[in-house]
Amino acid sequence: MLKVYKTTSLDKKVKKAKKISIDSWIDLVAPSAEEIDQVVSITNINRDLIVKMLDDEERSRIETDEEGTLIVIETPYLEEDGETFSYVTRPLGIIISNSNYLVTVAPRQTMVLGDFKKNKVKDFRTGKKTRFIIQILNKTASSYLKALKVVNKQMDLKETKMEKSTSNKDLTDMLDIEKTLVYFLTALKANDLVLDKLSKGIILPLYEGDDDLLDDAMIENRQAIELSSIYREILSSITETYATVVSNNLNNMMKFLAGATIVLSIPTMIYSFMGMNVPLGFLEGNSMAPFIIFGFSMVIAFVIAIILKKKNML
């Protein structure tokens, strides 16, 4: 999918444009071969820079060639499967050609660029390319922080559910959350290296106000790294603790069932003995014999139940 956006000169609002121009923003999402050819023919960008960004496994980095500079960052991506959802990371490529065109390329639609298209980013201008790139990096760091809040809520819900759980599924759900945090931590550290390179002003020229905006992006990105590390440590501790809790819950259930089996076996044993061909003494021929035997067996079962309860076996 190929879309072109451009900030209008009058109201400074970003709107869809009909054709590609130097001051426009070219947005490619899982583009077709024809759309790639169209962009390459106008911008003279190396086709390989665009094609390689269609791989979900691309990692954060900066590379340059004769036609332009490619900046790759990893963004959080929400995957939904019916009632469940999880976060993964997907690459987003930003290409600035030597002929001064700016192109964003992603294998899938990313939430990071949504606010730019909806005019929700302050001082956004498609013509200010360095500022635009820094704003994307800032938005990416913010999106990680928002995603981490959701992950933290998931952790709290799962923790509450696991307190009385004996199911392995709850543990595997926690491990899935831990996997998400590992993805986030790896991506954020790689993004931090990209931010650090850009801050030196060698890859892209920094203009007035860009330094402060870049500092904000670096601070938010490092906050996300710190939060991811903290949540991962907490989750590891919770998982280990509740693995023991699940095991203890199962042991307590088995202990209760064993105690209940002992108590319930007492009347069975007594009735089995009384049912054998043996003399019953004064009970023989007594019409109340069944009730007396039943009461006797219940008393013994009750006494044994009390003993087991005191020993914490029931």
Buried (B, 14 or more C-beta within 10 A) or exposed (E): EBBBBBBEEEEEEBEEBEEBBBBBBBBBBEBEEEBBEBBBEBBBBBBEBBBBBBEEEBBBBBEEEEBBBBBBBBBBBEEEEEEEEBBBBBBBBBBBBBEEBBBBBBBBBBBBBEBBBEBEBEEBBBBBBBBBBBBBBBBBBBBBBEBBEBBBEBBEEBBEBBEEBBEEEBBEBBEEBBEBBEBBBBBBBBBBEBBEBBBEBEBBEBEEEBEEBBBBBBEBBBBBBEBBBEBBEBBBEBBEEBBEBBEEBEEEEEBEEEBEEBBEEBBEEBEEEBEEEEEEEEBEEEEEBEEEBEEBBEEBBEEBBEBBEEEEEB
